[in-house]
Amino acid sequence: MWEHKDKKTPGFTAKYNINKLIYYEIFSNPEDAITAEKKIKGWTRAKKLRLVQEMNPTLTDLTRDSSLCSE
């Protein structure tokens, strides 16, 4: 997480100055995570926003949760 916040890793997050984590899911294996990511990427922006707001209605930066930063 800190690599993205400090823009240590080039790519989308550094290019567009994205520095908050407002949604995440935990999966038991990478294949399930990739499948879920591809499914969500195909959704409309409105549907993605509804998904995020169900989990995090105030759009709080979830990287402040120390358990996420240690994984």
For each residue, the residues with C-beta under 8 A, 3 or more apart:
1: 4 5 21 63 68 69
2: 5 6 8 69
3: 6 8 9
4: 1 7 8 9 13 14 18 19
5: 1 2 19 63
6: 2 3
7: 4 13 14
8: 2 3 4
9: 3 4 13 14
10: 14 15
11: 14 15
12: 15 16 18
13: 4 7 9 16 17 18 19
14: 4 7 9 10 11 17
15: 10 11 12
16: 12 13
17: 13 14
18: 4 12 13
19: 4 5 13
20: 59 61 62 63
21: 1 24 61 62 63 68
22: 52 56 59 60 61 62
23: 51 52 55 56 62
24: 21 62 68
25: 33 36
26:
27: 30 32 33 36
28: 32
29: 32 33
30: 27 33 34
31: 34 35
32: 27 28 29 35 36
33: 25 27 29 30 36 37
34: 30 31 37 38
35: 31 32 38 39
36: 25 27 32 33 39 40
37: 33 34 40 41
38: 34 35 41 42
39: 35 36 42 43
40: 36 37 43 48 51
41: 37 38
42: 38 39
43: 39 40 47 48 51
44: 47 48
45: 48 49
46: 49 50
47: 43 44 50 51
48: 40 43 44 45 51 52
49: 45 46 52 53
50: 46 47 53 54
51: 23 40 43 47 48 54 55
52: 22 23 48 49 55 56 59
53: 49 50 56 57 59
54: 50 51 57
55: 23 51 52
56: 22 23 52 53 59 60 62
57: 53 54
58:
59: 20 22 52 53 56
60: 22 56 64
61: 20 21 22 64
62: 20 21 22 23 24 56 65 68
63: 1 5 20 21 68 69
64: 60 61
65: 62 68 69
66: 69 70
67: 70 71
68: 1 21 24 62 63 65 71
69: 1 2 63 65 66
70: 66 67
71: 67 68
